[in-house]
Amino acid sequence: MVYTTWNATEVFNHIAGNETLDEESLQPLKMMAHKRLLLACGSRLVSQNGSFSTSAMAHKSYKLVVVGGGAGGCATAAKFSSKLGAGNVAVIEPADTHYYQPMWTLVGGGMKRLEESGRPMSQVLPKKADWIKQRVVTFDPHKNKVITQDGQEISYEFLVVALGIQLNYNQIKGLPDAFETPGVCSNYSPLYVTKTLESLKNFKEGNALFSFPNTPVKCAGAPQKIMYISDQYLRKHGKRDKANIQYFTSLPVIFGIKKYADALWEVVKERNITVNLRHNLIEVKPDSREAVFQNLENPDDLKTIKYEMLHVTPPMSSPDPLRQCAALTNETGYLNVNKHTLQHVTFPNVFGIGDCTSVPTSKTAAAVAGQFGVMQRNLRLAMGGTSPKHQYDGYTSCPLVTGYSKCILAEFDMDGNPLETFPINQAKERRTMFHLKKDMMPTMYWNGMLKGYWEGPKYLRKLMHLGMK
């Protein structure tokens, strides 16, 4: 195969002779530059920010197309590229880096470095899958194709949508600009997570505020995990008596599963943390260092509170390209799948996994693992012309880190019933569960889950409970 070292800009300059031209004159020359590169290098080229990668066809069909290179996308691609062989599976993913996002809680608390949470996408995607380093902008399920940002049409026999969830910081007035100012941080983005530890180090005295938005979120425990870690940090450094820690959540409860909520109420009571239910962050005023919260029970009631530190959990939604495809989504914009089989309710050759789906369970990496085993078996059946028969039970997990050495390991199903792996009371803070979260889960993720080997603790649970439910 012939590779080119020229990018679109270089070809354009060659054609234009480096003349100064107006924008109207530039457009046809830019198009000509792209065309010349395509003619020179064949069809295995894709436009990406003005340059070209040899990682994708300009137009190609695949047996299976996976949209998204997160946990669910990587696992799916690994499993099926090994079965179907090279050239039959494509992964469409624009990012250069794959992040193990559950580690960001520990990064924000200073227990891990951001660099430890990421690996090059090229290293985690399977070699037998074609990586199309682009962003999908249009889904066309009626014609079995997707369209990428550079205009490629990628056709498929089967499609797995694993796009994850979209962060919408800009829905809060004053963000994201306020992240450029002292004390405002968020563990939900690699752009802002390192500011959390910085804010703790620079904390002098005043309010430390932590928010939970009025939307579905990924890892619903994360907004309060960092609050408990911050509490211990401030105690350790002799600042806790100068801090007023407050949690503002849009929910009517501190946590959605009563067993673990009862335990968390004891934690906040013991640590003198104020919990404000049914309050939603709507504005950040960095100049005056104030946060504005709306009382969801009385929307006209706004509370403006000074902050020394403000940890923001952003509103989230289904990604825009998916939400804009009404044929694939439900009324809330999420991929409309059968909650047990993970097959699309209208298009039998479409499956979904993870945060972008309509499955009514907590959106976590653990849920993706539990869904993966079911989804990949049902997808294989569909490829063989058989109806899906495997059932997802809604398993998900949230390791509720409560400091620098303890954790409550919450595990439950989509109906809110505890579904615990170990034959002990997991609502109790334990050091063993902390080390499971901090030291063992990352290894399981990189070496098991992304390679399609880890499908959740279902069989371990049966073993631990001697085969009983």
Buried (B, 14 or more C-beta within 10 A) or exposed (E): EEEBEBBBEBBBBEBBEEEEEEEEEEEEBBEBBBEBBBEEBBEBBBBBEEEBBBBBBBEBBBBBBBBBBBBBBBBBBBBBBBBBEEBBBBBBBBBEBBBBBBBBBBBBBBBBEBEEBBBEBEEBBBEBBBBBBBBBBBBBBEEBBBBBBBBBBBBBBBBBBBBBBBBBBEBBEBBBEBBEBBBBBBBBBBEBBBBBBBBBEEBEEBBBBBBBBBBBBBBBBBBBBBBBBBBBBBBEEEBBEEBBBBBBBBBEBBBBBEBBBEBBBEBBEEBEBEBBBBBBBBBBBBEEBBBBBBBBEEEEEEEEBBBBBBBBBBBBBBBEBBBBBEEBBBEEBBBBBBBBBBBBBEBEBBBBBBBBBBBEBBBBBBBBBBBBBBBBBBBBBBBEEEEBEBEBBBBBBBBBBBBBEBBBBBBBBBEBEBBBBBEEEBBEBBEEBBEBBBEEBBEBBBEBBBBBEBBBBBEEBEEBEEEEE
